[in-house]
Amino acid sequence: MIPLGSKIELEGFENIEPAQQVVVRKMVGTLAKKLEEAKGAYDKLTLTKTGTTISIKATYTDNTLEGVAEHDNLFFALNNAFQQLTP
């Protein structure tokens, strides 16, 4: 597990290349900010990578939002999963 700040966790991203990790961290930061602007402040944001599938779980005080996307390109999968949370 890779923590990004106090509210974001990346699970399954430990084995990707260091250069990809840098891009993933930047993307997640930007997309998490957009999520907060659209849906309000979340309590916890968990991203899980399993093979070519990305799962996102945004936990709020009163509900939970989830998005799942699969793509051979990690960055497309990440973007598509976030788009499910903020249509």
DOVEX-947151 format. One record per residue (C-alpha): residue in three letters; x, y, z. Coordinates in steps of 0.5 Angstrom, whole numbers, plus 500, padded with zeros to 3 digits. Example, Ala and Ser with C-alpha at 12.3 -4.5 7.8 and 13.67 -1.06 7.14 Angstrom:
! DOVEX-947151
Ala525491516/Ser527498514/
! end
This chain:
! DOVEX-947151
Met500500500/Ile502507498/Pro499513502/Leu498519499/Gly497524504/Ser493522510/Lys486521506/Ile489517500/Glu491510499/Leu494506493/Glu494499493/Gly497494488/Phe501500485/Glu508498489/Asn510494483/Ile509499477/Glu515502474/Pro518509478/Ala517513472/Gln509511472/Gln509512480/Val510519479/Val505520474/Val500516477/Arg501520484/Lys500527480/Met494524476/Val491521483/Gly492528486/Thr489532480/Leu483527480/Ala482527487/Lys481535487/Lys476534482/Leu472529486/Glu472534492/Glu470540488/Ala464536485/Lys462531490/Gly465535497/Ala470533501/Tyr471525502/Asp474522509/Lys478517505/Leu480515498/Thr482508496/Leu485506489/Thr486499488/Lys490496482/Thr489488480/Gly492487474/Thr489491468/Thr483493473/Ile483500477/Ser478500483/Ile476507486/Lys473507493/Ala471514496/Thr468514503/Tyr464520505/Thr461520512/Asp454518509/Asn455514503/Thr461511499/Leu462512491/Glu465506487/Gly468506480/Val471500477/Ala475500470/Glu479496466/His484497460/Asp491495458/Asn493502459/Leu494504466/Phe493511465/Phe486510461/Ala484505467/Leu485510472/Asn482516468/Asn476512466/Ala475509474/Phe475517476/Gln470519471/Gln465514474/Leu465518480/Thr464524477/Pro460524471/
! end
